Amino acid sequence: MKKSFALLLFCTLCVTLHAQDAVFFEFSEGIEDPALNSRMERQISALLTAINRAETNHTSINYMGIDIDERTTQSISEMWNVVHFRIMDNDIVEHCFLVKNSSGAVVGYQVRNIAVAIKPLDNTYIGGDTNREACVNIDSKGSIIGFNFALEHDQWVKIIKEGNLLHDLGRRMQILRWLEQFQNAYVVKNIDFMEDFFGREPFFRTDEYSKEGEHPCLSNLREVFSDGGYVNVHVDSVAVKRNPSKPYLYGVTFWHRWSSIAQRDGGVVFTIWDFTDEEHPIILVRAWQPLDVDDDKLFKMSDFKLP
């Protein structure tokens, strides 16, 4: 009798814990196709539930049955190796944002405002809020193609409002997605991403105002990324400006600060984006300035010879 009662109690506990991990996601609005709507809701629910189960059981995330691309599973798994996190709400209702190209065709979808609680693995998580937000990117067929910790909500809303006003929301959402990938590159210690950005020409610095082949911060990042432990990064004061005479060019300025248990650094980054190829924009110019740079000395598009 005692063994039967203990078994029943154990099974009940397992079911309860399993139910606590489940996340039910649905759209409040945004998708007209009912079949696609249901498919996306199932995929997002499955991913968020898998994250919670892995956090409860202290295991890796099981992506079985989830339509998610390999690059995204690799990115999430790299995050998971550094820090665990948990979806804070079990019942989520959020708007679906449509990602459109310049002709107005929908090329993807995005869901934001997913509250997550950071669960540090050790004492290397310093200087960072344990309450964050995540965003999920989905392609036009309903497959998950991205999961990142999101930029601050106010930053994102400001740029979205500008996009709606200037009718270039699709381009700005591509820039926002890249900014969140830049931010996440610190979390997952993606040195390839950093070398591609800071190490490729043309790269400009203000101390000599000259073109450099590689920024000195890369040596610090290589050392920090190889040491282990969490790297906290904060991206803010994002400004996106479209060139009035060449509307396919955009200047993007943002401040970023990062810290680990051993080092801290940061700077003001300025980039020029070329949207001549709407689906595959390229970054023409990468520039870095120290955090204490005067506002009147910040890089702008007129400082560079544009194509």
N, C-alpha and C positions, 0 to 999 in steps of 0.2 A: 504494500500500500504506500509506504513512504517513498519507494523508488518511483512508483507511478505518479505520485503527487509531485515529486521533484522534476520528473520528466515533463509533466504538464506545465509546471511553473517555468521551466527553461524554455519550452516551446512558446509559451505566452510572452515571455520576455523578448524572445527573438522576433516574434511577429510585431510587438510593440516598437522595438528599435527599428525594424524594417519600415514600419509605417512612418516613424518620425523622420526618416531619411527622405521619404518620397516628396518630390516637388511637382506640383501641378501648375503648368503654365498655360495661359491663354491670352489671345490678343483682344484688346478693347476695340480696336479698329485698325484699318489700314490695308487689309487684304480682301479683294473682291472675289477671288476664286475660292469656293468653299473647300475643295479637295486640297489645294495647296495650303490653305489656312490650317486645316486639320493636320496635314503632314508636318508642317513647321512646328506647330504646337507640340506634337508628339516628340519630335526630335529634340527640341529645346528642353522639354520636361525630362526626357531620358538622360540628357547630358547633365543637367543640374542634379538629378537624383543620383546619378553615378558618382558625381563629385561628393555628395553628402555621405553616400555609403562608404566611399574610400576613406573619408575623414573619420567616420565612426569606427571603422575596422582597422584604421592605421595601415592601409594597404595602398597599392597603386590603383589608378582609376581604370575600370573595366569599360571599354568602349563597344563591347559586343552589342550588335543590334542598333547602333547609332550611325546614321549616315553623316559622317564627318571626315574631312580630308586628312591625309597623313601629316601634312605640314602643321595643321592645327593640333592634332593629338600629340605631336612631338613638342610643340610649344607649351601646351598645357602640362605635359609630363615633365618638361624642364622646369616649369614653375613649381610643380609639385615636389621636385627633388630639393628645392630650396625652402619652400614654405607651403604649408597646407592652408586650406581655407574652406569655409562652409557657407552655403547659401542660407541666408538668415530667415527667409520667408518660405513657408511651405505651399502657399497659394499665391501666385503672382499673376496679376493682370496688367499688361503694359501695351502701349501703342507700338505699332510696327511702322518704322520709318522706311520709306521707299528710296532706294538709291537709283537715280536716273542719270542718263547721259545727256549731252547737250541737245539732242533731238527729242528728249522727253520720254524715251523708252526706259522701262524699268530693267535694271541690270542686276539688282540685288536688294537685300533687305537688312535692316539692323534693329536690334532690340537693346535698350539701355536701361539704366536705373535698377539693375539687379544687385541688391545689397548682399555683400559678402563679409564675413568675419574672418580676419586673418588669424591663423593658428600657428604661431612661431614654433619651429622645431628646436631652437636653441636660443642662447642669449645674444645672438648676433643681430636680431631684429631690433634696431635702435632708431629712435627719431622718427618713427612713422606711426600714423593712426592705424589701429587694428580694424577699423570700420572702413571699408572701401566699396566701390561700385564696379561692376563688370558689365561688359557689353558683348553681344553675340552677333556675328556677321553671317548671313546666309546668302547663297547664290540664288539665281532666278528659278532654279529647279527645286529649291527647298533644302539643299544640303548645307550643313554647317561648315563654314570656311574660315572662321576666326573667333577667338575668345581672348579678350584682353581685359586687364584692369583699365578702367575708363579714366579719361581726363575729368577734372572737376566739372560738375554740372553747369555752373555759371559760365565757364569758359566755352563749353560746347554750345549752350543755348545762344550766346552772343553771336557766334560764327554762323549758326543755323539761321538766325534771324537775318543776318546780313545776306546770306545766300538766297533766302526767300525774297528779299527786297530787290536784289540785283539779278535774280533768275539764273544763278549759277550754283545752285545747291549741290548738284552732283559733284562738281569739281571740289567744292569745299569739304564735302564728306570724304572724298579720297584723301585730302590733306589731313583731315582729322583722324582718319584711320591710320595714316602713316605716323602721325604724332603719337598715337597710342601704341603702335608697334615700336617706335623709338623708346618710349617710356618702358615698355615691357622688355626691351632688349637688355636693360640694366637688371631687371628682376631675374631673367633666365640666363644672364651672363653670356649673351650672344656676341662674342668678340668678332665674329665674321660680319655682323651687321655694323658694328662700330668701326671696324677697319674699312668697310665699304664706304661708310659715310665720312669719317674723319681722315681717312687715308687716301681718298681719291681726289684727283685734281678736277676742276680748279677749286682749291681751298685757300681762303684768305684769312689773315689775322691782322688785328689792329696794331699790335706792338711794332710791326715793321710795315704794316699795310702792304704786304707782298704775298705772292702766291707761294704756298708751301705744299710739299708732297705729302706730308703727314703731320698731324697735330701732336705736340708733345704729350697731351693727356692720354694718348693711346698706350704709352708705356705704363702709366698708372693703372689704367683699366685692365691691361693684361695681367698685371700683378694682383689687383684686387679680385678679378674674376677667377684667378687660379687658386686664391687663398681659401676659398670656401666661405660660407656665411652669406647673410642677406645683404643686398645693396638696395637701400631705399632711395627713390628718385622722385622729384616733384617737378612737374612741368606746369608753368603758369604764364600769365600775361601774354597770351597768344594773340597775335595781330595778323590778319590776312588782308592784303591789299592787291586789287587787280590793277594792272597797268592801263591807264585810260586810252593810250594810243595803240597799244598792242594787247588787246583783251585776252589773248591766250597765255599771257605771262602773269604770274602772281608772285608777290613778295611775301614771305612768311617769316615772322619774327617771334621767338619765344625764349623765355628764361627757363633754365633747368639747373637744379641743384641735386647732387647725389652725395650720399654718405654711407660708409660701411663702418664696421667696428674699429677699423684701423685708419681710414682716410676719408677725406671729403673734398669735393671739387664742384665745379659748375661754371656756367657762363651764359652769355646771350648768343643764341644761334640765329643766323639769318640765312634763308635759302630763297632761290628763285626757281620757280616751277614753270615748265613749258608744257602746256596742254594742247600742242598742235595735234598730237595723237591722243584723242579724248580718252581712250581706254587704257593707254600706257603712257602717262605723263612722265617726264624726266626732270630731275633736279639739275639745273645748269650750274648753279653757284652754291657753294657751301662756305659760310663765313662764321667766324667765332670772335667774340669780344668778352672781356672780363665782366663780372656781375656789377662792378661799380662804374661802368662806363656812363658818361653823361648822356642824357637824352639827345642832345643836339649832335652827338657824335655816333649815334647808332647807324649802322649800315642801312642803306635804302637802295631801291632799284636804280636810281639815277647815278649811283656811285660806280655802276658797271656798264660796260658796253653791251647792249642787248641785241640779240639777233633780230 
